[in-house]
Amino acid sequence: MDAAGRQLSIFCDADVLIAGAASTTGASHIVLQMAELTLVKCLTSQYAVNEAERNLAAKLPAALAPFQLILKAAVTIVPPPSSSVVQSVTGQAHAKDVPILAAAVANEADFLATFNVRHFHPRKLPPLVRRPGELVAQVRRSLIHVLN
């Protein structure tokens, strides 16, 4: 929740989905748990899901089943962004990550959660690009503010 009590929306890059499925102790998993508890809204795209599944199958096949459960329980898969949105963010991220940023922009996400923050050029407009640990801290601060 933000300071006004509005549910924050976090767009998860594939690396966050992978980390959240592979480990139950990291910030990525906490972000997904917060989404399951409806403290935040977690979004992703089929593009990110495909990338995560491909990497899990190759490197961590045992995490595929938890990954599918997490997707069902905590994540909304959004439609692909329009070509005009993709064009509007071209140059603001590495070419491979433009579809991720475009989907986050098209769905008006407050944050884009990724470990690859260097792949995204600084943005002053939402979505703000943050690591999962930074987002967990942000949500904690927001909840404390709302509760006080």
KAWOFEN-V587845 format. One record per residue. N is the residue number from 0. PHI is phi as a letter, one per 40 degrees, with the letter a starting at -180 (NA if undefined). PSI is psi in radians with two decimals (999 if undefined). D_CENTER is the distance of its C-alpha to the mean C-alpha in whole Angstrom. Layout:
# KAWOFEN-V587845
n:phi:psi:d_center
N:PHI:PSI:D_CENTER
N:PHI:PSI:D_CENTER
This chain:
# KAWOFEN-V587845
n:phi:psi:d_center
0:NA:2.55:16
1:c:-3.06:17
2:c:-0.45:20
3:c:0.05:21
4:g:0.17:20
5:c:2.45:18
6:c:2.18:14
7:c:2.52:11
8:b:2.31:9
9:b:2.12:5
10:c:2.15:3
11:c:2.19:1
12:c:2.87:5
13:d:-0.67:8
14:c:-0.57:9
15:c:-0.71:7
16:c:-0.74:8
17:c:-0.87:11
18:c:-0.66:11
19:c:-0.55:11
20:c:-0.55:13
21:c:-0.41:16
22:a:2.42:16
23:c:0.14:17
24:b:-0.16:17
25:c:3.01:14
26:c:-0.58:12
27:c:-0.74:9
28:c:-0.66:11
29:c:-0.73:12
30:d:-0.79:8
31:c:-0.63:9
32:c:-0.71:12
33:c:-0.64:12
34:c:-0.73:10
35:c:-0.58:13
36:c:0.03:16
37:g:0.45:14
38:c:-0.53:14
39:b:2.88:11
40:b:2.17:9
41:b:2.20:6
42:b:2.70:6
43:a:3.08:6
44:b:2.85:9
45:c:-0.56:12
46:d:-0.82:12
47:c:-0.70:9
48:c:-0.79:11
49:c:-0.75:14
50:c:-0.76:13
51:c:-0.82:12
52:c:-0.71:15
53:c:-0.79:17
54:c:-0.70:17
55:c:-0.75:17
56:c:-0.65:20
57:c:-0.61:22
58:b:-0.55:21
59:a:1.09:20
60:d:-0.47:21
61:c:-0.33:22
62:c:-0.06:18
63:c:-0.75:18
64:c:-0.84:19
65:c:-0.62:17
66:d:-0.83:14
67:c:-0.70:16
68:c:-0.75:16
69:c:-0.75:13
70:d:-0.83:12
71:c:-0.73:15
72:c:-0.52:15
73:b:-0.18:11
74:b:2.41:9
75:b:2.15:10
76:c:2.09:11
77:c:2.77:12
78:c:2.78:15
79:c:2.58:15
80:c:2.75:15
81:c:2.79:19
82:c:-0.53:21
83:c:-0.65:22
84:c:-0.73:18
85:d:-0.81:18
86:c:-0.66:21
87:c:-0.41:20
88:b:-0.03:17
89:d:2.31:19
90:g:-0.18:20
91:c:0.05:17
92:a:2.81:15
93:d:2.61:17
94:d:-0.72:18
95:c:-0.44:16
96:c:-0.06:13
97:d:-0.76:14
98:c:-0.55:13
99:c:-0.90:9
100:c:-0.74:10
101:c:-0.74:13
102:c:-0.68:11
103:c:-0.74:8
104:c:-0.82:12
105:c:-0.52:14
106:b:0.23:12
107:f:0.72:12
108:c:2.51:9
109:c:-0.65:10
110:b:2.69:7
111:b:2.00:5
112:c:2.16:4
113:a:2.68:7
114:c:-0.26:10
115:c:0.91:12
116:d:-0.50:12
117:c:-0.28:15
118:c:-0.19:14
119:b:2.28:13
120:c:2.56:17
121:d:2.32:17
122:b:2.38:16
123:c:-0.21:18
124:b:2.69:16
125:c:2.59:13
126:c:2.43:10
127:c:2.33:11
128:c:2.13:9
129:a:2.68:9
130:c:2.70:9
131:d:-0.72:8
132:c:-0.67:12
133:c:-0.64:12
134:c:-0.68:10
135:c:-0.78:12
136:c:-0.70:15
137:c:-0.79:14
138:c:-0.72:14
139:d:-0.83:17
140:c:-0.74:19
141:c:-0.75:18
142:c:-0.70:19
143:c:-0.74:22
144:c:-0.77:23
145:c:-0.70:23
146:c:-0.42:25
147:c:999:27
